[in-house]
Amino acid sequence: MTGRLIGVASAAFLVTLLYYGSRYWSFRWWDRPGLFGWSELPPQGGLVRAWLRGTPFAVYDIVLWAVAAFVLLTVVQKIADAIANRRK
């Protein structure tokens, strides 16, 4: 129990430290045209909203992000479980 508490406290401290230090970090992940030079991946985000623009689903972009994240994490968990069960 104590080890887990120390781990959580360490992670919280590290996140706080990175958040504070991020304002001084001058490294840019990508230039203005987009990630890896692709203009389809703009630095300001909003990809799903842009893809859904003009459709009736555009107002549900955050819900679609949540559903996609849930499905992706579920698939990753199933793959990890299958790999772990194969090693037994």
Secondary structure, DSSP 8 states (H G I E B T S, - for coil): -HHHHHHHHHHHHHHHHHHHHGGG----SS-TT-GGG-TTS-TT--HHHHHHTTSTTGGGHHHHHHHHHHHHHHHHHHHHHHHHHHH-
